[in-house]
Amino acid sequence: MPRIPLPSSRDELDEAQRKVWDGVVSGPRGQVIGPLRAAIHNADLAERWSALGEALRFSTSLDKRLSELAICVTGRRWSSQVEWFVHAATAAKVGVSADVLDAIREGRAPGFDKRDEAVVYEFARTLQADGRVPDAIYDEARALFGVKGVVELTALVGYYTMVSMTLNAHGVPLPDGEAEPLVAPPTGLFTLAPLP
């Protein structure tokens, strides 16, 4: 149940908010969903939020498969139902295996066939668990993705942490009729298992 009003049409908005709404709808997202429905209460914030999100989701040097994997790790870390619902489906479409997604959803260490996915998982997992990335994982990520890619990966994890927290804090709901895909832990925190 939402804790704040979440606009579902531009008719509910003032002039500044409608400008943001129109920009989002005409961009790569095509619709105002998820955290932007909350952020739009501050049009300036929503406009900048949308621009950053579009840059990180649609314009990085990272393979889409790897970006979506990092987003799924982040969504699961924060037990964000909406984040997981949206991005696990996208991750599956762009090549992340069902076994990997099931393991992340359940908190188990995934078995990766691709080293780049294992590195993204550990990078995103440790950054959120410890606030740091161990040298060995960081160095491997930099070797695989370059300086630009490792900067983008870090920003992606940070941005989707903000998205997850916004969705959770304001109670942004899943689409009508959809069941929650994640079992939230009793403590409210979720620890992803390290790779062996």
Secondary structure, 3 states (H helix, E strand, C coil): CCCCCCCCCHHHCCHHHHHHHHHHHCCCCCCCCCCHHHHCCCHHHHHHHHHHHHHHHHCCCCCHHHHHHHHHHHHHHCCCHHHHHHHHHHHHHCCCCHHHHHHHHHCCCCCCCCHHHHHHHHHHHHHHHHCCCCHHHHHHHHHHHHHHHHHHHHHHHHHHHHHHHHHHHHCCCCCCCCCCCCCCCCCCCCCCCCCC
